[in-house]
Amino acid sequence: MACNHTYREAENLMNAYSYYSRKINNHDHIHNIVEIIGNYISEHQIEDVPDNIEHTAELICQVDGGHLKSSEDGQRSFEALTAVIYSPQNVVYAEKNITGDNSLELPRGKITSKHCAASALDDKLATIKRQTLVAALKQGMTADTKIVALCDGADNCWQVVDSLEGECNSILRILDWFHIAKKFQNIALPAKLSKKLERIKWCVWHGKSDEGISRFEEIIEKTDVEKMKIRLSQLHDYLQNNNQYLVNYAQRYKAGKAISSSVAESNVESLINTRCKGKQHMQWTREGAHPLLQVRASCASNDWIVFGAKYVLNATTWQAA
């Protein structure tokens, strides 16, 4: 309950189920229990990797970050990172319509089997890297597995992906099309310039990124609105800095291969935003958010169903030791 509701809401719900108010259901006690169990999960996940797990030929790795309001003095917010690992064979589409266009309306799917990782700690990415490796191993990664990594272009996200080097056969890094399309969508230009911008988008979609990037200068020069000039320059720099991660999205899309994190529920939305940003007044410390994210990641991975009882029983002993 504390995983899905605020600690005070969890207190009220547990008292409702008990039919009377119990001291053990106090929100501070619930908070403490979540921290104990969450920190235990964070330190002991590697122990849950089966020895006889079946090899998976290809895996998708999505890494993204979400910002939380900080309760610490002098700091407005901090970033928590998430990763999700799954096999493309485990994505089920209600209705898959491969049209080959470059719209944002990519087919939505449901991942039937996945493993998630999350960290709010400021430890030079050590925890999120370790947990992403564990998630990949639980999904069947071996030295022969090929990984397709989707990121929004942030350096720390690519660093998490890079940490899997040497543990798998190869990594194909792709700049997430969802983030690219969103940046194009946020630029409003007159009709004539808008067509030129759409041409750039078409070039990027069809794997002609160099041609597309080279067209920005003309549009920027002819744009009168300073705000749009800044956005165009930022988009140009975004694509230029991540040019090595731009692929032929149209070709991959027609082949039914991964190009975007939008095909399934956002990992940031499901792990971080739904619980930690649902109320505008919520503020966190890194040490307070981290254990909660461990429980949520465990639930999202279905690990809680298998290992939840062990986590609860072992965590108190581990904490006492």
N, C-alpha and C positions, 0 to 999 in steps of 0.2 A: 504493500500500500504506500509506503514511503517512497517507493520507486516511481509511482505514478501520480502521487498527490503531494502537497506540501506536508511537512511534518505535523502541523496543527490539524490539517484535514485528516491525516492518517490517524491521529489520536481520536478525533471525533468518530471516525468510521469504526475503529476497533472497539470503542466504547459502545457504539450502537449494536455491533455484533455481539458484544458481551451482555447487552441489556442493562448495564449499569457502568458507572465510571470506576475504572480500576487504576490504581497508582502506576502499575507496570505499563499502562498505555500512555503515560505522559510523553508529550512530544520531545522533550529533551532526552528521555530514555530511548525513544525510537531513533532519534538522531544519533545517539552514541552507538547503538547497535548497528546501524547502517555503516557508520565509520569503521567499526571493528571488522565487520564482514567484508565491506568493500576493500579495505586495506589488505585483508587476508587474500581475497581473490587476486588483487593486483600482484602480490608476491608469489603466489602458488599456482598460477594458471598453467605453467609448463608441465606440472605434474599430471594434468588432465589429458595430455595428448596421448591417444591410444598407440600402442606399438604396431598393431595390425591394420592401420588405416589404409584404405584402398587408394592407389595412386590416381591423381587427376591430371589429365594431359594439359588442360588449359584452365587458368583462373583469372578472374577479373579482380583488380585491386583498386578501390576508390579511396582516396585520402582527401579530407577536407577539414576546415576549421570553423569554429563558431565562437563569437565573443560573448562573454558574460560580464555583467556589471560587478565591479569589485567593491568590497566593503572595507578595503584597506585604505588608509589615509594617503592622499597624493596619487592615487591610481584610479582612473575611471573605469577601466575594463582590462580583462586579460583573455587570452585565446586558449580554448581547449581544442585538441585535435581528435579526430575520429578516423577510423579506417574500417572498411568492410571488404571481406574476401568471399567470393562465391564463384561457382562454375557457371559459365554461360548456359549450360544445359539445364541449370536449375532455375531459369527465368521462364515463367509461364505467362503468356500473353493472352488476354481475353479476346482481343481481336488485333491481329498483326497485319498492318497494311503498309507494305514497303512501296512507297511511291517514288522515292529518290529525290524529293524536293528538299529544300533547306529551311523549312519552317520549324517553329518551336514545337509543333504538335507531333512529337515523336511518340511512337506507341508505348503505352504504359504497361508494365509487367509486375508480377509478384515473384519475389525470390523465395523459393521453397526451402532452401537450405543455405545458410550463410553463417559466417562468424565475424563478430565485430570487436573492435578495439577502441579504447578511448583513454585519454589522459589530459588532466588539467595541470600537471606538475611542470614546474620550471626546472627541468633537469637535463637540458640540452638534448631533448628528444629521446633520452635513453629508454623511458618506460613505454612510450608509444611505439618505438621501434621493436622492442622486445615483444610487446603484445601483438603487434601486427604479424610478426614472425610466427607466434603461437597460433594466431587465427589462420594463417596460411597453412601451417602444418595440420591443423584440425580439418581443413578443407581438402587435404590430400596432396599438398605440395611436396614434391620430391626434387631430386637433382635433375630430373627429366621434364619437369613442368615448365610450360611457357606461360608467362604472366603478361597480361595487358593492363597497364596502369593508367588510370584516369585521374587527372588533377586539375585544379583551377589555375595553376601557374605559380603558386606561392613556393618560394624556395624551401621552406620547412616541410611542405608536403612532398616535394620531390626528394628531399633527404630521407624521408621515411621510406619511400619507394626504393631509393638507392640501397637502403640497408638490407634488402632482400637479395642483392647481388651475391653470387656465390652459393646461394641456397637453392637456386632454381636453374633451369636451362638458359632462359633468356627473359628479358623484360622489354616490351614494346611500350614506350611512354607516349601518351596521347594527351594533348591539351583538350580538356572537356568541352565538347561542342555546346553544351548547355550554357556555359559561362561566356563563350564567344558570342553566341546568338543574343544573349541578354545585353551584352555591351553594345552590340549593333542596335538593338531595339531602343536603347536609352538615348539615342541621338536623333533629334528632330531637325530636318533640313528642308529647304524649299524643294519643290517637285523635281527640278532639273538636277540639283545636287544629290537629292535622295536616290535618283536612278543610278548616279555614279557610285554612291555608297553601296547600293544593292549589287552593283557589278563587282565591287571589291569583295563583298560577302560571297558572291557566286564563285569568285576565284578561289577564295579560301576553302569553300565547301568542296570544290572539285580538285583540290590538291595543287593549285597554282598560287601558292602563298606569296612567292617572290613578286609575281606580277601584281597581285592585289596590294601588297604593301607599298609597292612603288607608285601606286595611284593616289595615295593619301595627300601628297604635297599639293596637287592641283585643287583638291576639294578644300583643304585648309586655307589656301590663299583666297579662295572665292567665298568663304564663309564670313558673314558680317557679324554674327552673334558671338561674342567673346566666349560665352559659356560653352557653346558648341565647338568652338575652336579648341578649347581645352580638352573636351571629351574626345574629339577626333585625334588630337595629339596623344592622349592617354591610350586610346585604342591602338593607334599605330605602334606606340612603344610596347604595348602588351603583346601584340602579335610578333613584333620584331624580336623581342626578348625571348619569346617562346617558339620561334620559327622552327627550331629543330624538333619540336613536338607536334607540329601541324602535319596532318596526313591527308590522304584523299578520302574525305568523309563520305562523299557521295558513293564512292566505290565500296567502302566498307559497309555503308548503310544498306545498299542493294544486296550485299552478300549476307546481311543479317548479323554483321559483326558489331561489337561494342564501339560506340563513339561518344557516348554521353552517360552521365550519372542519372539523367532524368528518366531512364527507362524503369526505374524503381523508386521507392520512397527514399527521400533524402536521408542519409545517415545522420547528418547534423540536425535535421529537423526532428527525427525520431529519438535520437539519444540525448541531445542537448536542449534544443529550443522548447520542445513540448513540456518538459519538466522544469528546466532551469530558467526559462524566459517567459513562461506563461503569465506571470504577474509582473507588471512593470516595476514594482518596488523591490523585487528580489535582488539581493546582493550576496556575493559569495567571496570566500577565500579559495585559493587553489586547493588547499588541503581539505576544505569542506566539500568542494564540488567533486574532487577526484574519486573518493570512495563511492559516492552516489552513482557516478558514471560507470563504475565497475559493475555494480548491481544491474544497472539498465543494460549495459552491453552484454552481460551474462544472460539476461532475460531475452534480449533480441536475438541472441545466438542459440537459444533453446538449451544452453548449458545449465541454466538454473533448474530445469526439469530433471536433469540427470544428476547434477552435482550439488544442488541447493542444500539438501539435508547435510551433506558432508561439510559444505561451507559453514553452515550455522553451527554444527557440532564442533568443528575443529577451530573455528575462529576464536572462540572464547579461551580455549586452552592455549592457542598461539599467542593471544594478547597477554595472558597471564605470564607466559614464559618470557 
